[in-house]
Amino acid sequence: MTRFAVIVIAILLSSCTSVPLGTMLELRSFGKDDFIKIQPQDLRAKIQVDEPVRADIDSAELTLELTTEKGLREFKFPLLLVDELNIEPMTGLFSKSAGKTEYILKLSNEAVKNFIATQQIIRDEQSGRLSFSVATGFEKFPSEITEIGLSVFLKLFEEKDFITLFDNAKVEIKHEG
C-alpha cells in the first residue's frame, strides 16, 4: 500500500518560522492508517489570539484537502466552541507578552458524520496527499492594532496532546479605509 503524505497547514502566513521543528518531525510519519484511526468526536482545535482581538467563532472550520491522481477534493467541517479562556499577560525580566484569548473548538455533529464519510473515501484511495487547515475570521480589529500574535494547535487523538501548528506567529493587520 502506498503511504499517504500528510501536511498540516494552519493559516497561510508569510513565514513558517513559527512552525516548531518538533511538529514537522511528529507529522512526518503520520499516514493514511493514522488518519483513519482518528475518532472525529475527539478531534479538537485550539486558537490563541492576542487581546483585544476576538475570533469570529461562527466562521471557524477545519478544512481537509485530498490530492490524488484524480485531482483535488476539499472537505470543510464546521467547528463549534467548547471553551473560551482568558490568558493573563506574562512579564519576564526581558520581555512581556500580551494577554490572549484561547478558543477550544470541536467538530459539529454534522461535521462528525461528514468526517467519518471522508475517512471512508480516503480509506479507498491508493495514494495521495492530505492537508489540514484550521481557519477562522475575526471580529473588527481596533484601529490601533497593526499586528497580532496567533497560535494554532490541533489535537487528533484523545490520548495525545495538542500539536502546535503555529506558535505565536506575528500576523500584520492592514486596515481598509
C-alpha positions in Angstrom: 0.0 0.0 0.0 1.4 3.4 -0.9 1.7 5.7 2.1 -0.2 9.0 2.2 1.8 12.2 2.7 0.1 14.3 5.4 0.9 18.0 5.5 -0.6 20.2 8.3 -1.2 23.8 7.4 -3.0 26.2 9.8 -3.3 29.6 8.3 -1.4 30.8 5.3 1.3 33.0 6.7 4.2 34.7 5.0 6.7 32.8 7.2 7.0 29.3 8.5 9.4 30.2 11.3 6.5 29.9 13.8 6.0 26.2 13.0 8.0 24.1 15.5 10.5 21.6 14.3 9.0 19.0 16.6 5.7 19.4 14.9 7.2 18.8 11.5 9.0 15.7 12.8 5.9 14.3 14.5 3.7 14.7 11.4 6.4 13.3 9.0 5.4 9.8 9.9 1.6 10.4 10.0 0.0 8.4 7.3 -3.3 7.1 5.9 -3.7 4.5 8.6 -3.2 7.1 11.3 -5.8 9.4 9.7 -8.4 6.6 9.5 -7.9 5.9 13.3 -8.9 9.4 14.2 -12.2 9.5 16.2 -13.7 12.7 14.9 -15.7 13.4 18.1 -12.3 13.6 19.9 -10.7 16.0 17.4 -10.0 19.5 18.8 -8.6 22.7 17.5 -7.2 25.4 19.7 -6.7 29.0 18.7 -4.9 31.7 20.8 -5.0 35.3 19.7 -3.7 38.4 21.3 -6.2 40.6 23.2 -8.2 42.7 22.4 -8.7 40.9 19.1 -11.6 38.4 19.1 -12.1 35.4 16.8 -15.4 35.1 14.9 -16.1 31.5 16.1 -19.2 31.2 13.9 -16.8 31.2 10.9 -14.4 28.6 12.3 -13.8 25.5 10.3 -11.4 22.6 9.7 -10.6 22.0 6.0 -9.1 18.9 4.6 -7.7 18.8 1.1 -7.2 15.4 -0.6 -5.0 15.4 -3.7 -4.9 12.2 -5.8 -4.2 11.3 -9.4 -7.9 12.1 -9.9 -7.4 15.7 -8.8 -8.1 17.9 -5.7 -11.0 17.5 -3.4 -11.8 19.8 -0.5 -13.8 18.9 2.6 -15.0 21.6 5.1 -16.0 20.8 8.6 -17.7 23.5 10.8 -16.2 23.9 14.3 -18.1 24.7 17.5 -16.9 26.4 20.6 -16.1 24.1 23.5 -14.4 26.6 25.8 -13.1 30.1 25.8 -10.4 31.2 28.3 -8.5 34.4 29.0 -4.8 34.0 29.4 -3.2 36.7 31.5 -0.2 38.7 30.2 3.2 37.3 31.2 6.0 39.6 32.3 9.6 38.3 32.4 12.9 40.0 33.1 13.5 41.0 29.4 10.1 40.6 27.8 6.3 41.0 28.2 3.7 39.0 26.3 0.2 40.3 25.6 -2.9 38.7 27.2 -4.6 36.2 25.0 -8.0 34.7 24.4 -7.9 31.0 23.8 -10.7 29.1 22.0 -11.1 25.4 22.1 -13.2 24.0 19.2 -14.6 20.7 18.2 -16.4 19.3 15.1 -20.1 20.0 14.9 -22.4 16.9 15.0 -22.9 17.1 11.2 -19.2 17.6 10.7 -18.5 14.4 12.7 -20.7 12.4 10.3 -19.1 14.1 7.3 -15.6 13.4 8.7 -16.4 9.7 9.0 -17.6 9.6 5.4 -14.4 11.4 4.4 -12.3 8.7 6.2 -14.1 6.1 4.1 -13.2 8.0 0.9 -9.6 8.2 2.0 -9.5 4.5 3.0 -10.5 3.6 -0.5 -7.7 5.7 -2.1 -4.5 4.0 -3.1 -2.2 7.1 -2.8 -2.5 10.8 -2.3 -1.7 13.8 -0.2 -3.8 15.1 2.6 -3.6 18.5 4.2 -5.4 20.0 7.2 -6.1 23.7 7.8 -7.9 25.5 10.7 -9.4 28.8 9.8 -11.5 31.5 11.5 -12.4 35.0 10.8 -12.0 37.8 13.3 -14.3 40.5 14.7 -13.5 44.0 13.6 -9.9 45.0 14.6 -9.5 48.1 16.8 -7.8 50.7 14.6 -4.7 50.9 16.8 -3.9 47.2 16.2 -1.3 46.7 13.4 0.0 43.2 14.4 -1.3 40.3 16.4 0.2 37.1 17.8 -1.6 33.9 16.6 -1.2 30.4 17.8 -3.0 27.4 16.3 -3.0 23.8 17.8 -4.6 20.6 16.6 -5.5 17.5 18.7 -6.1 14.5 16.6 -6.4 11.8 19.3 -7.9 12.0 22.8 -4.9 10.4 24.5 -2.4 12.7 22.9 -1.6 16.3 23.5 -2.3 19.2 21.1 0.2 19.5 18.2 1.5 23.1 17.8 0.9 24.2 14.2 1.9 27.9 14.7 3.3 29.3 17.9 2.7 33.0 18.4 3.1 33.8 14.7 3.0 37.5 14.0 0.3 38.5 11.6 0.3 42.0 10.2 -3.1 43.7 10.2 -3.9 46.1 7.3 -6.9 48.4 7.9 -9.0 49.4 4.9 -10.4 52.8 4.6 
